[in-house]
Amino acid sequence: ENTTLKRRLHNAMNALPATINIANLSFHTYGIFILFGFLLFTFVIWSEGKKDGFNEEKLFDLILITIVSSILFSRAAGIWGTTTSAGEYFTKFYQVWNPGYNFLGAMFGFLFPIYVLTKVWKWSFYRIVYIFALGASLGFSVILLGFVGLQQRFEFLFGFAAWIFLYALIANIRNKKIKSGYGFSLFLLVNTLLGLVFFRDPSNLIFYVSLVTLATAVFIFRWRKTNYDTKLITRIIERVKEFPRRKKD
């Protein structure tokens, strides 16, 4: 049964064309997977954010801003040091269709507007990044599935399954009322592990270290905030209780 399933999957993936023609228009198949992944990413954020009571219009604004910011910062970092003048740098910067992107820049460009806007809108940063992690897990899985089908890289099916499992896991953790920061840290650590398994390029090492560092920092800040708030409330209650005693003394 296992062999038959693999054979059927292999045949189905072989049937994927590089382009799809509709009404004399040609579309790249991988582009369709990317579009579908983005739509799924957006839907999950909208759906989960709506459940938490976040403003729907602001959620869509945040999605658009983070995507654009991520691309711009990734591009800016990716071509840094590849030009000899400012004019050449900005000319190359706008040629977004050419290679030259950086994972670390993309991560910074993604998180920076989320941090700033959650402060401005007085939203919980931890809850928002947790919701984005849910959307990213499902969206990335679809994009990776398209890559598997078009490139015939069936070893990446493990990554597809891992992202689906990660989505189910952090969604379940969310329902258990686990603090949002811990779920986001888990998301970062799992993605670091997937990167080390599938993309062992030494040039990505700084990015993986950054992911682990960020995951650790989020976990520590979330833990300190939770414990500090709890201890602070406890101290206030104890002082209120002690006040009448001091007055009598």
LOBANU-404907 format. One record per residue (C-alpha): x, y, z. Coordinates in steps of 0.25 Angstrom, whole numbers, plus 5000, padded with zeros to 4 digits. Layout:
BEGIN
XYZ...
END
This chain:
BEGIN
500050005000501150095003501850074990500550094982500350224989501750274986501550234972500250304970500750424977501950424967501050414955500250524960501450614962501950574948500650624942500850764947501250854935502250974936501151074931499651074930498951134918497651204920496951284909498251304902498951354915500051274920500251264935501451194943500951084951501851114962501351254963499951194964500451114976501051244982499751324980498951214987499951204998499851355000498351345000498351235010499251315019498351435018497151355021497651295033498151425039496851495036496051375042496851355055497051505057495551525055495351425066496251495075495451625073496551705065496051805054495951735041496351855032497551875041497951725040497951735024498751865025499751795034499851675025500151765013501151855020501851735025501951665012502451795005503451825016503951685016504251695001504851825002505851795014506151665008506551724995507351845002508151735010508251644998508951734989509751804999511251804996511051764981511051904976512152014975511252134976509952194982509352204968509752064964509152014977507852084975507752044961507951894965507051914976505851934967506151824958505351724968505251624957506751594958507351504968507851564981507051544994507451525008506651435018507151515030506651645024505351585021505151545035505451685040504551745030503451655034503551675049503951825050502551875045501851775053502551825065502351975062500851965058500451875070501051975079500352085072498952015071499251955086499051815081499851695087501151675079501151525084499751495079499951555066501251485063500551355067499451375058500451405047501151285050499951205048499651265034501151245030501151095034499951065025500351165014501851115013501350975012500551004999501751074993502650964996501750864991501750934977503250934978503250784980502350754968503050844958504550814963504250664966504950684979504150584987505050584999504350725002503050655004503550635019503650785020502250795014501750695025502550765036501850905033500450835033500850775046501350905052500050975048499250865055500150875067500151025070498651035066498450925077499350995087498651125084497351055088497951015101498251155105499751145105500351285104500551335090502051365091502351215094501651175082502351275073503651225079503351085075502951125061504351195060505151065065504350975056504651055044506151065048506150915049505550895035506550995029507750915035507150785029506850835015507750965013509150935019509751045012510851115021510351255017509051225024509651195037509551345042508051335039507851205046508651265058507751385058506451305058506951225070507351355077505951425074505251295079506051295092505851445094504351445091504251325101505051395112504251525110502951455110503351375123503851495130502551585127501651475131502351445144502651595147501151625145500751515154501751545165501351695164499851665166500251575178501051685185499951785183498951695189499851665201500151815203498651845203498351735213499551785222499051925222497951915233498951845242500051955241498952055244498551985257500051965261
END
